[in-house]
Amino acid sequence: MTIRSNKAVVGRRLVAVPITFDLLIDMMRDGYHLTHEVKCIRGIPADAIYHGSFTDEYKGLGYLIFAHESFEEVLYNQHIPEFVVEHQAIYP
């Protein structure tokens, strides 16, 4: 599988970023707002390319698949590694 963008051609160098359904559901509700700022302290590269998504209903997670040349290469029969993004709350 090759992912093409206007910047480069990236081979199968992929990660799966989990996101909870609970967070997504809360964000869709009328009146949702954060009471503080959030800073990403460990994230995917800014130029990573969104490649697709899948869900794991048993775990209650959605996964966003990203490609970037800095990620490890994933063979077709291998599991796509999980990349957990970390955030920090910043209170005034």
Protein Blocks (a to p, Z undefined) as FASTA:
>chain_A
ZZddfkbccddddddddddfklmmmmmpghiacfbdcddfbdcdfkbccfbdcddfknop
acdddddfkbccddfkbccdddddddddddZZ
